């Protein structure tokens, strides 16, 4: 038998091991055409995914959560549309933050008139789809997402034994995206519109066609099917993102996805948590364990 002092030493070592494990946390600071920005962080490292929210607004949110804005270490960008990049140049230059995305997205940002301050050359870092890379505590894999931007990527982020993936502005779900949905413990996935609301709504026909096209946005129904067909027992939490203000409603998106999941024998709230991210209101701080 282990003596009490020895048992105490074993307990202390186990406790120390637990303390050393980095806990990944997630916040959405905005999700929709008004501005997108997501934050992943541990006790000692962090990254922003997209910077479509104003810097003053971000600083306010950080302050309200008791976080230090100076602790942001790097930026990932999905694509070059203004609601994802309008503040990236200012933030990167003012705080000397490296910006990682594909060469085509960097080119699109440089040519986007909505990005008033361009990213300084020293902060431009190029990634390739399908090629994993390591940033501090994060192992990141970019992958292709069809959209009518210069280029578009989703990101799988691995940290502390947890796999987080973000997939937004999706024209259609590819086989590659199926794989990344299947690997996720935590997933942010677009549910942009209800098809009937869009078809019957006030948008001009060309805009409806764009949204419904293969390089447009993902509907509630397509989102639900993608989840139902690819979710595994490893999936713990899903957030629906980038909802349209005019062509969707949070409760409608959630119920539509829940009904599709149930038709596949998957129960949201039991098999995994399903939530909807708000367009302009920050989420809570989620612990990804």
Beta strands, then each sheet from edge to edge (+ up, - down):
strand 1: 24-30
strand 2: 37-41
strand 3: 46-49
strand 4: 74-76
strand 5: 98-101
strand 6: 124-126
strand 7: 133-135
strand 8: 138-144
strand 9: 153-159
strand 10: 162-167
strand 11: 186-190
strand 12: 237-241
strand 13: 273-276
strand 14: 286-288
sheet 1: 6+ 5+ 4+ 3+ 2- 1+ 14-
sheet 2: 7+ 8- 9+ 10- 11- 12- 13-
end
